[in-house]
Amino acid sequence: MSAVMADCMADKRVRVWDPLVRLFHWSLALSVIVAWATSEGWRASHEAAGYVVAALVSARVAWGFVGSRYARFGQFVQPPAIVARYLKAIASGGERRYLGHNPAGAAMIVALLAGIGATAVTGWLLTTDAFWGSKPMELVHSLFGNGIVALACLHVAGVALASWRHRENLVRAMVTGLKRAPGPADVA
Amino acid sequence: MKTGTKIRASLVAVLAVAAASPAVAEGKCSTAPRSNWQPKEALQQRLEEGGYRVRQIKVEGGCYEVYAFDKNGARANMAYNAETLEKLADPEAGEK
């Protein structure tokens, strides 16, 4: 869409992200940062952050089935072929704007939820008798932990790229829940 | 990983996640070279004689950090100065 058209429609905003999605997003971001920052030598805080993370991920997965339209997995999760095609479109600069999550963002959400969930579960296992002091489980936990740090960096880069390409501040949208109304070429 | 640890340490300070720091832990990890350390096995043997079942002994800084079960089968996490094998008050002393 042209910049002129975008300007014309700048005033028209629609509600996309419901309050739970937004609260979840920022709470999870903060909890993961706290868990990462306390991963060496601050066990009490690290474990507390881990339990908060587990509760948030569980709530979000449930909300993905019963939540508002753009919160549902069924609305945004796409098969790998569609994700690959969308990534190619990004590379060639012609990807469509999605009102909800675009296919690449959706794949990132699935990867982050799975990775963060796995990190929380393996971390909890390390506090059980069965895996107390287990080196292999420590390794798995730290691999997942480092994996989600890498994914989170990619996630932020993807948000920045999509914000720039479609001329809208997606970080602000995740705060207010509002996005520019879809144009004729957009996917709503 | 050293940089990561530093970033983490400063983040901890910034976020002030750890509420008012607990009373300064008694004892410190060793600052002596490794050649002055007592072997891990000496610590393990001493713990086993005390009724512990040892799962893992990690080197953390100048400390040995132990993951074990005590004689009642409860999980135990302790840190020892690697040079003197003195037990420290903070089991995570070596990670800080």
Boltz contact constraints between the chains, C-beta under 6 A:
constraints:
  - contact:
      token1: [A, 34]
      token2: [B, 17]
      max_distance: 6.0
  - contact:
      token1: [A, 37]
      token2: [B, 8]
      max_distance: 6.0
  - contact:
      token1: [A, 37]
      token2: [B, 11]
      max_distance: 6.0
  - contact:
      token1: [A, 37]
      token2: [B, 12]
      max_distance: 6.0
  - contact:
      token1: [A, 38]
      token2: [B, 17]
      max_distance: 6.0
  - contact:
      token1: [A, 40]
      token2: [B, 95]
      max_distance: 6.0
  - contact:
      token1: [A, 41]
      token2: [B, 92]
      max_distance: 6.0
  - contact:
      token1: [A, 41]
      token2: [B, 95]
      max_distance: 6.0
  - contact:
      token1: [A, 41]
      token2: [B, 96]
      max_distance: 6.0
  - contact:
      token1: [A, 42]
      token2: [B, 18]
      max_distance: 6.0
  - contact:
      token1: [A, 45]
      token2: [B, 17]
      max_distance: 6.0
  - contact:
      token1: [A, 45]
      token2: [B, 18]
      max_distance: 6.0
  - contact:
      token1: [A, 132]
      token2: [B, 55]
      max_distance: 6.0
  - contact:
      token1: [A, 132]
      token2: [B, 67]
      max_distance: 6.0
  - contact:
      token1: [A, 132]
      token2: [B, 75]
      max_distance: 6.0
  - contact:
      token1: [A, 133]
      token2: [B, 55]
      max_distance: 6.0
  - contact:
      token1: [A, 133]
      token2: [B, 56]
      max_distance: 6.0
  - contact:
      token1: [A, 133]
      token2: [B, 67]
      max_distance: 6.0
